């Protein structure tokens, strides 16, 4: 990871996004491995669904690469097809 990479735990991440829910254009960029193990795909899809449900004001973006990007996008689309 680069020197400017930030790592947050789940609570810190949600607090950051909820801090100012009046901001209309919150964007979360998701990227991950193209070599997502088959056993992990359902977990990532469910995680994305939960994030999309909890943070409806957030726009999630991925590069739509095979693997983690596709799994995350699938989960978000299950909640909000737009």
N, C-alpha and C positions, 0 to 999 in steps of 0.2 A: 504494500500500500504506500501511496505517496505521502509526503510529509504533511499535506493539507487534508488528508483523509480524516473524517470524523467518524467515530464509532460511538453509538448510543445504545443503551439497553432499551427494552421495549417501553418502559415507563417514561424515560427521557424523550424518546421519539414521539410518543403520543402527546406528551405535555408540550413539546415544541409545536406540533401541528395545531393543538387546541388553544394555544396561547392567545391567538388573535383570530377567532373564528369569523371575524368580519372581513378578513382578507378574502377576496373572491377568487384569486388566481393562485392558489397554493398548488405547486406541482412537485410530485415526487418522481424522480427518475430511478428506474429499476434496471439493474444489470446483474447478470450472474453467469454461471458456467454453462457452456454448451454441452458439457458432459454430465448432465444431471442424472444421477442414478435413478433408475425406474422406480425403485421403492420410495424415493423422496418426492416424486412428482405430485402425488395426491396431497402430501403435506403442504407443498408450496401453493397448490391451487386453493386449498382451504385457507391458508394464511392470507392470500390475496383477497379472497372473498370476505374474510373477517375485516381486513383493513378497509375495503371498499364500503362495507356496512357501517363501520365505526366512524369513517371519515368521508362522508358523502360530498363535502365541499372540496376535496382534493382531486386534482387531475393526475392520474397515474400514467406515466409514459415508459415504454420499453423500446428497445431496438428491434423487437420481434425476431430475434435470432432464435435458432433451435435451442431447446433445452430450457433453462430457467426463465428466460424472457417469455417464451411461449406459454409456459405453465402459469406464470404470474398473470399474464394478459388474459388467459382463459378464466382464471378466478375472478378477476375484475369484471370481465364481460358477463359472467353469470349473475352479477349484481346489477350492473349498469351497462347494457349493450351499446350505449352511445360512445 
